[in-house]
Amino acid sequence: MKLSGLIKKIYQQIFIGIVVQHSSMKVCVQLRKGNRLEKEVSREFNISHATPTAEANEFIKSYMDESPFTYIAVLNDTLTQGAIPTCSMHQAENFSDLGSCVTVCNENKWMVYAEKTELNALQKRFLVNGLDFIFSPFFILSNFFQDKIEGKTSLLVLIQDDYLSLCIFAEGELLFANHYATKEAIEDESMSEELDESAGESLGFNLEDDDLSINLDEIDALDELDALDDLDNLQDLDDLDDLDEIEDFEESLNEAVEESEVALEEAKTKYDSKIDNFSDDYKRFQLIQASLQNFYNDSKYNNQFVEETYIADACESGPDLIKFLEEELFVTAYKRSIDLDKELAKMAIKEAKYAI
C-alpha cells in the first residue's frame, strides 16, 4: 500500500461543497473515513456581492483544521462560461471564441469553458481558505441526469436563484449549451410590467387592487361599522350605561380592525410570493424558449427536436415553469430537487477531472 493511502486511512478526509449566489452562500461539509460518511453538516450564510463573509470563512476553516486532507469545491458562477460538443480547439472555433478561456475536456467528447479573468476573480473571492476545485454546472447536469442523456434528444436545465444553465444531449452526446444570470437577463421595464400583468391574470386578481380580493364583509365584527355614525351624536344617550356600551363596542371594533389588518397583510404576503414565483418562472421560460429557438434555427444541429426536458431545481421554483414548457413548447417536462452543495461535495470525491 502506498504511504499516501495509508495516511488517508488514518486521517479523516473532508470534502466541502460551496454554492454562491449574489446574497447567499450554501456550504456542505462531509467528513469521511475511507468510503464511510461519518458526518455531514450544511449551513447557509447571508453575504453580499457573492463574496464570503468572515463568519463563512471561519466556518470553513474550522473544518479545514481537523484534517490535512481537506478539499474545497465551488460551483462556477462566472458569467462567461459554457460547453461545446467537441474537444478540438480547431473545431471549437465553429461554436465560440475560446482564446481567453480555460477549457476542460470530458471523455474526449465535449468540453466546458470559462473566461480566465473571471475565474481568477472567483478564486480571489475565496483567497482566505483557497479552492481545490471549480466545477462547471454542465458537468453537474450531465452527472445528475446521467440516466437521461443516453437516449432521445433531451434538454437539461439547472435552476438557481441567480443563474440558469441548460444543455441538450442526444444519445450521450452534448449538442448545445447556454448559461445565464437570471437576475440580469431581463431588465426591460415594459417587459417587467407585462410579466406583472400576466401574473395577476393567472392568479385571478387585480394587482392594482389594494384589497387583493380580501372581502372585509366576511369579518363579522365589521358588520357594525355603520353604527359609528351614532358616535357623533352623544345627545341621544339616556345614561352612562349607554356610554359603557359604546366603549365596549369601540374596543371590539378596534380588535376586529386589527384582526382584519393582520389577515390582509398575510394575504398580501401570500399573493406577493405567488407573483414572484410566477414572474421568475416566466423569465426562466423565456430564456429556455430563446435558447431552443437558437438551437432549432442553427443548421449545425440538423433540425433535431427536443422531446423531453429535465429540470434540476436548486431554489424551490414554482409550478408554472413546467406548465409553460409543456403548453407552449410541447415538450414533456420533469423536475427534481437538487442540493447543489452536496452534489459538489460528491463531485469532489469522485471526479477531480471535472474541475476547471
C-alpha positions as YAML, in Angstrom:
chain: A
units: angstrom
residues:
- id: 1
  name: MET
  ca: [0.00, 0.00, 0.00]
- id: 2
  name: LYS
  ca: [1.29, 3.46, -0.86]
- id: 3
  name: LEU
  ca: [2.23, 5.71, 2.03]
- id: 4
  name: SER
  ca: [-0.34, 8.34, 0.94]
- id: 5
  name: GLY
  ca: [-3.10, 5.72, 1.01]
- id: 6
  name: LEU
  ca: [-2.08, 4.60, 4.48]
- id: 7
  name: ILE
  ca: [-2.09, 8.17, 5.80]
- id: 8
  name: LYS
  ca: [-5.54, 8.78, 4.34]
- id: 9
  name: LYS
  ca: [-6.85, 5.75, 6.19]
- id: 10
  name: ILE
  ca: [-5.60, 7.25, 9.45]
- id: 11
  name: TYR
  ca: [-6.97, 10.74, 8.91]
- id: 12
  name: GLN
  ca: [-10.47, 11.83, 8.02]
- id: 13
  name: GLN
  ca: [-10.93, 13.26, 4.55]
- id: 14
  name: ILE
  ca: [-13.08, 16.38, 4.46]
- id: 15
  name: PHE
  ca: [-14.97, 17.49, 1.35]
- id: 16
  name: ILE
  ca: [-16.57, 20.93, 1.28]
- id: 17
  name: GLY
  ca: [-19.07, 21.95, -1.39]
- id: 18
  name: ILE
  ca: [-19.90, 25.65, -1.83]
- id: 19
  name: VAL
  ca: [-22.64, 27.29, -3.90]
- id: 20
  name: VAL
  ca: [-22.62, 31.07, -4.17]
- id: 21
  name: GLN
  ca: [-25.46, 33.39, -5.15]
- id: 22
  name: HIS
  ca: [-25.29, 37.18, -5.07]
- id: 23
  name: SER
  ca: [-26.61, 37.45, -1.50]
- id: 24
  name: SER
  ca: [-26.34, 33.92, -0.08]
- id: 25
  name: MET
  ca: [-23.86, 31.08, 0.20]
- id: 26
  name: LYS
  ca: [-24.58, 27.41, 0.94]
- id: 27
  name: VAL
  ca: [-21.90, 25.13, 2.34]
- id: 28
  name: CYS
  ca: [-21.97, 21.35, 2.74]
- id: 29
  name: VAL
  ca: [-19.21, 19.63, 4.72]
- id: 30
  name: GLN
  ca: [-18.76, 15.86, 4.50]
- id: 31
  name: LEU
  ca: [-16.34, 14.11, 6.86]
- id: 32
  name: ARG
  ca: [-15.31, 10.70, 5.56]
- id: 33
  name: LYS
  ca: [-13.03, 7.90, 6.62]
- id: 34
  name: GLY
  ca: [-12.38, 5.56, 3.76]
- id: 35
  name: ASN
  ca: [-15.69, 5.13, 1.95]
- id: 36
  name: ARG
  ca: [-17.74, 5.77, 5.08]
- id: 37
  name: LEU
  ca: [-19.56, 9.07, 5.63]
- id: 38
  name: GLU
  ca: [-19.08, 9.88, 9.32]
- id: 39
  name: LYS
  ca: [-20.67, 13.31, 9.46]
- id: 40
  name: GLU
  ca: [-22.40, 15.83, 7.22]
- id: 41
  name: VAL
  ca: [-23.06, 19.47, 8.07]
- id: 42
  name: SER
  ca: [-24.86, 22.09, 5.96]
- id: 43
  name: ARG
  ca: [-25.02, 25.84, 6.57]
- id: 44
  name: GLU
  ca: [-26.30, 28.87, 4.69]
- id: 45
  name: PHE
  ca: [-24.81, 32.35, 5.08]
- id: 46
  name: ASN
  ca: [-26.03, 35.79, 4.11]
- id: 47
  name: ILE
  ca: [-23.37, 37.53, 2.03]
- id: 48
  name: SER
  ca: [-23.08, 40.45, -0.36]
- id: 49
  name: HIS
  ca: [-21.58, 40.69, -3.86]
- id: 50
  name: ALA
  ca: [-21.14, 36.90, -3.95]
- id: 51
  name: THR
  ca: [-18.22, 37.15, -1.53]
- id: 52
  name: PRO
  ca: [-17.86, 35.00, 1.62]
- id: 53
  name: THR
  ca: [-18.13, 36.79, 4.94]
- id: 54
  name: ALA
  ca: [-15.69, 36.42, 7.82]
- id: 55
  name: GLU
  ca: [-18.24, 34.14, 9.52]
- id: 56
  name: ALA
  ca: [-18.45, 31.87, 6.47]
- id: 57
  name: ASN
  ca: [-14.67, 31.73, 6.09]
- id: 58
  name: GLU
  ca: [-14.25, 30.88, 9.77]
- id: 59
  name: PHE
  ca: [-16.83, 28.09, 9.49]
- id: 60
  name: ILE
  ca: [-14.92, 26.53, 6.58]
- id: 61
  name: LYS
  ca: [-11.56, 26.94, 8.29]
- id: 62
  name: SER
  ca: [-12.81, 25.21, 11.43]
- id: 63
  name: TYR
  ca: [-13.19, 22.01, 9.41]
- id: 64
  name: MET
  ca: [-10.00, 22.51, 7.42]
- id: 65
  name: ASP
  ca: [-8.11, 22.46, 10.73]
- id: 66
  name: GLU
  ca: [-9.43, 18.97, 11.51]
- id: 67
  name: SER
  ca: [-7.57, 17.17, 8.74]
- id: 68
  name: PRO
  ca: [-4.68, 17.73, 6.32]
- id: 69
  name: PHE
  ca: [-6.85, 16.10, 3.66]
- id: 70
  name: THR
  ca: [-9.47, 18.78, 3.04]
- id: 71
  name: TYR
  ca: [-10.85, 19.54, -0.41]
- id: 72
  name: ILE
  ca: [-12.93, 22.61, -1.21]
- id: 73
  name: ALA
  ca: [-15.14, 22.70, -4.30]
- id: 74
  name: VAL
  ca: [-17.20, 25.63, -5.56]
- id: 75
  name: LEU
  ca: [-19.72, 25.85, -8.38]
- id: 76
  name: ASN
  ca: [-18.53, 28.11, -11.18]
- id: 77
  name: ASP
  ca: [-20.68, 31.26, -11.10]
- id: 78
  name: THR
  ca: [-18.81, 33.23, -13.77]
- id: 79
  name: LEU
  ca: [-20.94, 34.80, -16.48]
- id: 80
  name: THR
  ca: [-18.76, 33.87, -19.45]
- id: 81
  name: GLN
  ca: [-18.90, 30.09, -19.46]
- id: 82
  name: GLY
  ca: [-20.46, 27.33, -21.50]
- id: 83
  name: ALA
  ca: [-19.97, 23.94, -23.13]
- id: 84
  name: ILE
  ca: [-19.41, 22.84, -26.73]
- id: 85
  name: PRO
  ca: [-19.70, 19.43, -28.46]
- id: 86
  name: THR
  ca: [-16.01, 18.95, -29.25]
- id: 87
  name: CYS
  ca: [-12.64, 18.72, -27.56]
- id: 88
  name: SER
  ca: [-10.82, 20.03, -30.63]
- id: 89
  name: MET
  ca: [-9.73, 23.65, -30.26]
- id: 90
  name: HIS
  ca: [-9.81, 23.94, -34.05]
- id: 91
  name: GLN
  ca: [-13.44, 22.77, -34.26]
- id: 92
  name: ALA
  ca: [-14.30, 24.87, -31.23]
- id: 93
  name: GLU
  ca: [-13.97, 27.98, -33.41]
- id: 94
  name: ASN
  ca: [-17.27, 26.99, -35.02]
- id: 95
  name: PHE
  ca: [-19.04, 27.41, -31.68]
- id: 96
  name: SER
  ca: [-17.29, 30.08, -29.64]
- id: 97
  name: ASP
  ca: [-14.13, 32.18, -29.35]
- id: 98
  name: LEU
  ca: [-12.15, 30.45, -26.61]
- id: 99
  name: GLY
  ca: [-8.96, 32.48, -26.94]
- id: 100
  name: SER
  ca: [-9.23, 33.90, -23.41]
- id: 101
  name: CYS
  ca: [-10.85, 30.86, -21.81]
- id: 102
  name: VAL
  ca: [-9.81, 27.89, -19.70]
- id: 103
  name: THR
  ca: [-11.18, 24.59, -21.05]
- id: 104
  name: VAL
  ca: [-11.65, 21.07, -19.69]
- id: 105
  name: CYS
  ca: [-12.48, 18.10, -21.92]
- id: 106
  name: ASN
  ca: [-14.81, 15.30, -20.87]
- id: 107
  name: GLU
  ca: [-14.10, 11.79, -22.20]
- id: 108
  name: ASN
  ca: [-12.73, 13.30, -25.39]
- id: 109
  name: LYS
  ca: [-16.30, 14.11, -26.44]
- id: 110
  name: TRP
  ca: [-17.18, 17.61, -25.28]
- id: 111
  name: MET
  ca: [-15.69, 20.36, -23.17]
- id: 112
  name: VAL
  ca: [-16.63, 23.12, -20.80]
- id: 113
  name: TYR
  ca: [-15.03, 26.55, -20.83]
- id: 114
  name: ALA
  ca: [-14.87, 29.68, -18.70]
- id: 115
  name: GLU
  ca: [-13.26, 33.06, -19.15]
- id: 116
  name: LYS
  ca: [-9.83, 33.15, -17.49]
- id: 117
  name: THR
  ca: [-10.02, 36.58, -15.82]
- id: 118
  name: GLU
  ca: [-13.45, 35.77, -14.35]
- id: 119
  name: LEU
  ca: [-12.09, 32.52, -12.93]
- id: 120
  name: ASN
  ca: [-9.21, 34.44, -11.39]
- id: 121
  name: ALA
  ca: [-11.70, 36.83, -9.80]
- id: 122
  name: LEU
  ca: [-13.66, 33.85, -8.43]
- id: 123
  name: GLN
  ca: [-10.51, 32.43, -6.87]
- id: 124
  name: LYS
  ca: [-9.69, 35.78, -5.27]
- id: 125
  name: ARG
  ca: [-13.08, 35.81, -3.54]
- id: 126
  name: PHE
  ca: [-12.05, 32.58, -1.80]
- id: 127
  name: LEU
  ca: [-8.45, 33.57, -1.17]
- id: 128
  name: VAL
  ca: [-8.79, 33.21, 2.61]
- id: 129
  name: ASN
  ca: [-9.19, 29.40, 2.53]
- id: 130
  name: GLY
  ca: [-8.40, 28.68, -1.10]
- id: 131
  name: LEU
  ca: [-10.12, 26.38, -3.61]
- id: 132
  name: ASP
  ca: [-9.24, 22.94, -4.87]
- id: 133
  name: PHE
  ca: [-11.98, 22.52, -7.48]
- id: 134
  name: ILE
  ca: [-14.17, 24.82, -9.56]
- id: 135
  name: PHE
  ca: [-16.92, 22.71, -11.11]
- id: 136
  name: SER
  ca: [-18.90, 23.60, -14.20]
- id: 137
  name: PRO
  ca: [-22.71, 23.50, -13.90]
- id: 138
  name: PHE
  ca: [-22.77, 21.49, -17.14]
- id: 139
  name: PHE
  ca: [-20.81, 18.67, -15.53]
- id: 140
  name: ILE
  ca: [-23.23, 18.83, -12.61]
- id: 141
  name: LEU
  ca: [-26.17, 18.48, -15.03]
- id: 142
  name: SER
  ca: [-24.69, 15.59, -17.00]
- id: 143
  name: ASN
  ca: [-23.83, 13.79, -13.78]
- id: 144
  name: PHE
  ca: [-27.17, 14.43, -12.07]
- id: 145
  name: PHE
  ca: [-29.16, 13.26, -15.11]
- id: 146
  name: GLN
  ca: [-26.71, 10.56, -16.21]
- id: 147
  name: ASP
  ca: [-29.56, 8.12, -16.85]
- id: 148
  name: LYS
  ca: [-31.38, 10.59, -19.10]
- id: 149
  name: ILE
  ca: [-28.70, 11.66, -21.58]
- id: 150
  name: GLU
  ca: [-28.13, 8.37, -23.37]
- id: 151
  name: GLY
  ca: [-31.46, 8.24, -25.18]
- id: 152
  name: LYS
  ca: [-33.65, 10.66, -27.10]
- id: 153
  name: THR
  ca: [-32.87, 14.35, -27.55]
- id: 154
  name: SER
  ca: [-33.34, 15.90, -24.12]
- id: 155
  name: LEU
  ca: [-32.96, 19.33, -22.58]
- id: 156
  name: LEU
  ca: [-31.33, 19.52, -19.14]
- id: 157
  name: VAL
  ca: [-31.83, 22.67, -17.05]
- id: 158
  name: LEU
  ca: [-30.23, 23.75, -13.78]
- id: 159
  name: ILE
  ca: [-32.18, 26.43, -11.93]
- id: 160
  name: GLN
  ca: [-30.61, 28.54, -9.20]
- id: 161
  name: ASP
  ca: [-31.80, 31.74, -7.56]
- id: 162
  name: ASP
  ca: [-29.48, 33.87, -9.68]
- id: 163
  name: TYR
  ca: [-28.50, 31.60, -12.58]
- id: 164
  name: LEU
  ca: [-29.87, 29.25, -15.20]
- id: 165
  name: SER
  ca: [-27.76, 26.72, -17.10]
- id: 166
  name: LEU
  ca: [-29.07, 24.45, -19.85]
- id: 167
  name: CYS
  ca: [-27.71, 21.89, -22.26]
- id: 168
  name: ILE
  ca: [-29.08, 19.50, -24.86]
- id: 169
  name: PHE
  ca: [-27.97, 15.87, -25.16]
- id: 170
  name: ALA
  ca: [-28.83, 13.16, -27.66]
- id: 171
  name: GLU
  ca: [-27.62, 9.56, -27.33]
- id: 172
  name: GLY
  ca: [-24.95, 10.56, -24.84]
- id: 173
  name: GLU
  ca: [-23.57, 13.39, -26.99]
- id: 174
  name: LEU
  ca: [-23.67, 17.05, -25.97]
- id: 175
  name: LEU
  ca: [-25.17, 19.19, -28.72]
- id: 176
  name: PHE
  ca: [-25.78, 22.64, -27.27]
- id: 177
  name: ALA
  ca: [-25.36, 24.64, -24.03]
- id: 178
  name: ASN
  ca: [-26.03, 28.09, -22.57]
- id: 179
  name: HIS
  ca: [-25.54, 29.81, -19.21]
- id: 180
  name: TYR
  ca: [-27.44, 32.87, -17.95]
- id: 181
  name: ALA
  ca: [-27.51, 35.20, -14.98]
- id: 182
  name: THR
  ca: [-31.27, 35.35, -14.42]
- id: 183
  name: LYS
  ca: [-31.20, 38.44, -12.19]
- id: 184
  name: GLU
  ca: [-29.79, 40.48, -15.06]
- id: 185
  name: ALA
  ca: [-31.29, 38.65, -18.01]
- id: 186
  name: ILE
  ca: [-34.47, 40.73, -18.31]
- id: 187
  name: GLU
  ca: [-34.03, 44.40, -17.45]
- id: 188
  name: ASP
  ca: [-36.58, 45.95, -19.82]
- id: 189
  name: GLU
  ca: [-39.15, 47.85, -17.77]
- id: 190
  name: SER
  ca: [-42.02, 47.27, -20.18]
- id: 191
  name: MET
  ca: [-41.38, 43.54, -20.08]
- id: 192
  name: SER
  ca: [-41.48, 43.59, -16.28]
- id: 193
  name: GLU
  ca: [-44.84, 45.38, -16.40]
- id: 194
  name: GLU
  ca: [-46.14, 42.79, -18.85]
- id: 195
  name: LEU
  ca: [-44.98, 39.99, -16.55]
- id: 196
  name: ASP
  ca: [-46.75, 41.58, -13.58]
- id: 197
  name: GLU
  ca: [-49.97, 41.98, -15.57]
- id: 198
  name: SER
  ca: [-49.98, 38.42, -16.85]
- id: 199
  name: ALA
  ca: [-49.13, 37.17, -13.36]
- id: 200
  name: GLY
  ca: [-52.16, 38.94, -11.97]
- id: 201
  name: GLU
  ca: [-54.44, 37.47, -14.61]
- id: 202
  name: SER
  ca: [-53.10, 33.98, -13.91]
- id: 203
  name: LEU
  ca: [-53.67, 34.27, -10.19]
- id: 204
  name: GLY
  ca: [-57.14, 35.70, -10.64]
- id: 205
  name: PHE
  ca: [-56.83, 39.13, -9.06]
- id: 206
  name: ASN
  ca: [-56.01, 42.71, -9.99]
- id: 207
  name: LEU
  ca: [-52.54, 43.81, -8.87]
- id: 208
  name: GLU
  ca: [-53.76, 47.39, -8.60]
- id: 209
  name: ASP
  ca: [-56.44, 46.38, -6.12]
- id: 210
  name: ASP
  ca: [-55.11, 47.12, -2.65]
- id: 211
  name: ASP
  ca: [-57.59, 44.69, -1.10]
- id: 212
  name: LEU
  ca: [-56.19, 41.78, -3.13]
- id: 213
  name: SER
  ca: [-59.62, 40.10, -3.16]
- id: 214
  name: ILE
  ca: [-59.99, 40.11, 0.62]
- id: 215
  name: ASN
  ca: [-63.70, 40.54, 1.37]
- id: 216
  name: LEU
  ca: [-63.96, 42.51, 4.57]
- id: 217
  name: ASP
  ca: [-67.72, 41.89, 4.64]
- id: 218
  name: GLU
  ca: [-66.92, 38.36, 5.80]
- id: 219
  name: ILE
  ca: [-65.47, 39.65, 9.06]
- id: 220
  name: ASP
  ca: [-68.43, 39.58, 11.44]
- id: 221
  name: ALA
  ca: [-67.39, 42.38, 13.72]
- id: 222
  name: LEU
  ca: [-67.10, 44.82, 10.86]
- id: 223
  name: ASP
  ca: [-70.77, 44.39, 10.03]
- id: 224
  name: GLU
  ca: [-71.36, 47.01, 12.71]
- id: 225
  name: LEU
  ca: [-69.20, 49.70, 11.09]
- id: 226
  name: ASP
  ca: [-72.28, 51.70, 10.12]
- id: 227
  name: ALA
  ca: [-73.02, 52.17, 13.78]
- id: 228
  name: LEU
  ca: [-70.04, 54.51, 14.02]
- id: 229
  name: ASP
  ca: [-72.26, 57.29, 12.75]
- id: 230
  name: ASP
  ca: [-74.03, 57.11, 16.10]
- id: 231
  name: LEU
  ca: [-70.84, 58.07, 17.91]
- id: 232
  name: ASP
  ca: [-71.03, 61.60, 16.54]
- id: 233
  name: ASN
  ca: [-74.23, 62.35, 18.42]
- id: 234
  name: LEU
  ca: [-73.98, 61.73, 22.18]
- id: 235
  name: GLN
  ca: [-77.08, 63.83, 22.95]
- id: 236
  name: ASP
  ca: [-79.31, 60.80, 22.42]
- id: 237
  name: LEU
  ca: [-77.65, 58.80, 25.22]
- id: 238
  name: ASP
  ca: [-80.01, 58.22, 28.15]
- id: 239
  name: ASP
  ca: [-77.47, 57.26, 30.80]
- id: 240
  name: LEU
  ca: [-73.89, 56.14, 31.46]
- id: 241
  name: ASP
  ca: [-74.79, 52.53, 30.68]
- id: 242
  name: ASP
  ca: [-75.18, 53.59, 27.06]
- id: 243
  name: LEU
  ca: [-71.73, 55.16, 27.20]
- id: 244
  name: ASP
  ca: [-70.26, 51.90, 28.55]
- id: 245
  name: GLU
  ca: [-71.88, 50.04, 25.68]
- id: 246
  name: ILE
  ca: [-70.29, 52.46, 23.22]
- id: 247
  name: GLU
  ca: [-66.88, 51.96, 24.81]
- id: 248
  name: ASP
  ca: [-67.30, 48.18, 24.66]
- id: 249
  name: PHE
  ca: [-68.33, 48.47, 21.04]
- id: 250
  name: GLU
  ca: [-65.31, 50.64, 20.20]
- id: 251
  name: GLU
  ca: [-62.99, 48.14, 21.86]
- id: 252
  name: SER
  ca: [-64.44, 45.17, 19.98]
- id: 253
  name: LEU
  ca: [-64.39, 47.18, 16.77]
- id: 254
  name: ASN
  ca: [-60.71, 48.06, 17.21]
- id: 255
  name: GLU
  ca: [-59.90, 44.39, 17.81]
- id: 256
  name: ALA
  ca: [-61.79, 43.40, 14.67]
- id: 257
  name: VAL
  ca: [-59.97, 46.02, 12.61]
- id: 258
  name: GLU
  ca: [-56.62, 44.81, 13.91]
- id: 259
  name: GLU
  ca: [-57.54, 41.23, 13.01]
- id: 260
  name: SER
  ca: [-58.59, 42.29, 9.54]
- id: 261
  name: GLU
  ca: [-55.32, 44.15, 9.01]
- id: 262
  name: VAL
  ca: [-53.34, 41.04, 10.01]
- id: 263
  name: ALA
  ca: [-55.43, 38.90, 7.65]
- id: 264
  name: LEU
  ca: [-54.90, 41.41, 4.85]
- id: 265
  name: GLU
  ca: [-51.14, 41.51, 5.40]
- id: 266
  name: GLU
  ca: [-50.95, 37.71, 5.39]
- id: 267
  name: ALA
  ca: [-52.93, 37.62, 2.16]
- id: 268
  name: LYS
  ca: [-50.65, 40.19, 0.55]
- id: 269
  name: THR
  ca: [-47.60, 38.19, 1.55]
- id: 270
  name: LYS
  ca: [-49.15, 35.02, 0.15]
- id: 271
  name: TYR
  ca: [-50.06, 36.60, -3.19]
- id: 272
  name: ASP
  ca: [-46.76, 38.51, -3.45]
- id: 273
  name: SER
  ca: [-44.97, 35.18, -3.10]
- id: 274
  name: LYS
  ca: [-47.13, 33.68, -5.86]
- id: 275
  name: ILE
  ca: [-46.42, 36.66, -8.11]
- id: 276
  name: ASP
  ca: [-42.67, 36.39, -7.50]
- id: 277
  name: ASN
  ca: [-42.68, 32.67, -8.31]
- id: 278
  name: PHE
  ca: [-44.80, 33.26, -11.40]
- id: 279
  name: SER
  ca: [-42.58, 36.07, -12.67]
- id: 280
  name: ASP
  ca: [-39.37, 34.11, -12.03]
- id: 281
  name: ASP
  ca: [-40.81, 31.04, -13.76]
- id: 282
  name: TYR
  ca: [-41.90, 33.09, -16.73]
- id: 283
  name: LYS
  ca: [-38.48, 34.74, -17.08]
- id: 284
  name: ARG
  ca: [-36.82, 31.33, -16.95]
- id: 285
  name: PHE
  ca: [-39.26, 30.05, -19.55]
- id: 286
  name: GLN
  ca: [-38.35, 32.97, -21.83]
- id: 287
  name: LEU
  ca: [-34.65, 32.14, -21.55]
- id: 288
  name: ILE
  ca: [-35.29, 28.47, -22.31]
- id: 289
  name: GLN
  ca: [-37.58, 29.36, -25.21]
- id: 290
  name: ALA
  ca: [-34.99, 31.71, -26.73]
- id: 291
  name: SER
  ca: [-32.25, 29.08, -26.37]
- id: 292
  name: LEU
  ca: [-34.37, 26.41, -28.04]
- id: 293
  name: GLN
  ca: [-35.17, 28.82, -30.85]
- id: 294
  name: ASN
  ca: [-31.44, 29.33, -31.43]
- id: 295
  name: PHE
  ca: [-30.90, 25.58, -31.34]
- id: 296
  name: TYR
  ca: [-33.67, 24.87, -33.84]
- id: 297
  name: ASN
  ca: [-32.53, 27.62, -36.21]
- id: 298
  name: ASP
  ca: [-28.87, 26.53, -36.28]
- id: 299
  name: SER
  ca: [-28.07, 24.19, -39.17]
- id: 300
  name: LYS
  ca: [-25.25, 22.57, -37.15]
- id: 301
  name: TYR
  ca: [-27.84, 20.61, -35.16]
- id: 302
  name: ASN
  ca: [-29.66, 19.03, -38.12]
- id: 303
  name: ASN
  ca: [-33.14, 20.16, -37.04]
- id: 304
  name: GLN
  ca: [-33.25, 17.80, -34.06]
- id: 305
  name: PHE
  ca: [-36.33, 18.25, -31.88]
- id: 306
  name: VAL
  ca: [-36.20, 18.24, -28.08]
- id: 307
  name: GLU
  ca: [-38.68, 15.68, -26.80]
- id: 308
  name: GLU
  ca: [-38.14, 15.81, -23.04]
- id: 309
  name: THR
  ca: [-36.94, 18.36, -20.51]
- id: 310
  name: TYR
  ca: [-35.38, 17.54, -17.14]
- id: 311
  name: ILE
  ca: [-35.05, 20.32, -14.59]
- id: 312
  name: ALA
  ca: [-32.69, 20.24, -11.61]
- id: 313
  name: ASP
  ca: [-34.31, 22.70, -9.21]
- id: 314
  name: ALA
  ca: [-31.95, 24.21, -6.62]
- id: 315
  name: CYS
  ca: [-34.20, 27.05, -5.49]
- id: 316
  name: GLU
  ca: [-37.72, 25.66, -4.95]
- id: 317
  name: SER
  ca: [-39.18, 27.26, -8.06]
- id: 318
  name: GLY
  ca: [-42.92, 27.42, -8.66]
- id: 319
  name: PRO
  ca: [-45.05, 25.02, -10.72]
- id: 320
  name: ASP
  ca: [-45.60, 27.38, -13.64]
- id: 321
  name: LEU
  ca: [-42.35, 26.65, -15.47]
- id: 322
  name: ILE
  ca: [-43.43, 23.07, -16.14]
- id: 323
  name: LYS
  ca: [-46.79, 24.33, -17.39]
- id: 324
  name: PHE
  ca: [-45.19, 26.88, -19.72]
- id: 325
  name: LEU
  ca: [-42.81, 24.32, -21.20]
- id: 326
  name: GLU
  ca: [-45.48, 21.71, -21.82]
- id: 327
  name: GLU
  ca: [-48.17, 24.06, -23.10]
- id: 328
  name: GLU
  ca: [-46.03, 26.47, -25.13]
- id: 329
  name: LEU
  ca: [-43.12, 24.32, -26.33]
- id: 330
  name: PHE
  ca: [-44.92, 20.96, -26.49]
- id: 331
  name: VAL
  ca: [-42.26, 19.04, -24.57]
- id: 332
  name: THR
  ca: [-42.69, 16.65, -21.68]
- id: 333
  name: ALA
  ca: [-41.09, 18.24, -18.62]
- id: 334
  name: TYR
  ca: [-39.94, 16.75, -15.31]
- id: 335
  name: LYS
  ca: [-38.49, 18.48, -12.26]
- id: 336
  name: ARG
  ca: [-36.25, 17.13, -9.49]
- id: 337
  name: SER
  ca: [-34.88, 18.97, -6.47]
- id: 338
  name: ILE
  ca: [-31.11, 19.16, -6.19]
- id: 339
  name: ASP
  ca: [-28.87, 20.08, -3.24]
- id: 340
  name: LEU
  ca: [-26.05, 21.66, -5.18]
- id: 341
  name: ASP
  ca: [-23.66, 21.96, -2.24]
- id: 342
  name: LYS
  ca: [-24.00, 18.21, -1.57]
- id: 343
  name: GLU
  ca: [-23.56, 17.40, -5.26]
- id: 344
  name: LEU
  ca: [-20.35, 19.44, -5.29]
- id: 345
  name: ALA
  ca: [-19.01, 17.51, -2.32]
- id: 346
  name: LYS
  ca: [-19.82, 14.25, -4.13]
- id: 347
  name: MET
  ca: [-18.16, 15.51, -7.30]
- id: 348
  name: ALA
  ca: [-15.03, 16.42, -5.35]
- id: 349
  name: ILE
  ca: [-14.91, 12.85, -4.04]
- id: 350
  name: LYS
  ca: [-15.46, 11.12, -7.38]
- id: 351
  name: GLU
  ca: [-14.29, 13.25, -10.27]
- id: 352
  name: ALA
  ca: [-11.37, 15.63, -9.82]
- id: 353
  name: LYS
  ca: [-11.11, 15.79, -13.59]
- id: 354
  name: TYR
  ca: [-14.42, 17.68, -13.69]
- id: 355
  name: ALA
  ca: [-12.78, 20.67, -12.06]
- id: 356
  name: ILE
  ca: [-11.77, 23.63, -14.17]
...
